[in-house]
Amino acid sequence: MATITASLSLTSPDVLTSPLAISIDSNLLVDSGGLVRATVKGTTADSNDLVIYKANDKETQAFLFIRNLSASTEDYLHVRNETAGDTALFAKVGGGQFAFVPIQADQTLAVHAAVANTPIEYGIFGEDNTNVSLGGSGT
């Protein structure tokens, strides 16, 4: 079993009445994962959207890293829970922004963008479910 260390620091001298300084590290047990660079062609749900995670690919929990490589903040990525339907928005990631979140292993996630051909980088990390096939025609 391998580990990934996730670190997050939030700092600001003036967002609150006193300075903000939070730093968290977490070691996550995983046995698989990787990063992919892709282009999100679709601008609506189920129209050239990109499936970034297939339900049950990981055993119990997975961790999603997604980064919007667009230079414009308004070029949003819309990450949705495809299992729950086309309007089940999970996250909205602006250009230059990123997210790292735990996700339920039994949910399929898909992405569409505010602007066609938005470049992204994403990865899913967790413990592989060897009973799930990700390739082929599904028949």
Steps between C-alpha positions, in 0.01 A plus 500: 500500500628845411420840641436844358560799722249779444594841638294817507587843634255788525644838592376857487595808698169679438207272412392479866536734797813303596752337264404160357764226516389139457728219390393136477682184388334163449649165400258307277530125439474418129625235261432670168455830325647727239468839335338563163501814287192527283274743320138541600315544172141510624321803641188320627429179686506189280626692196870420452554517874791309651457212746786537748401221738295185443291374793663227708844527336634537855404281797350730764621857458691691235673836488450736207756759396382733223661816365359738243789600272313787336643848561156660536318461833162509319585183302339279765509122519175349622565171678182303553387177653391320184344223711251749648414664166594780266429781749683353802783756517786380719750786452566810292870563431608828338795549269826478694324333795521144635321265736609194698207321662400157624222346291263208540630199312155402369433824308596578139639852451493693173619847399373758253635852456371852454720527191563221248849346496596601855828330603505315833720275708343241727576190698315244709683324781383212719494124540422325170190287465626217279142397410440814290601522135564852372566425132313334217143521384344385825340197339 
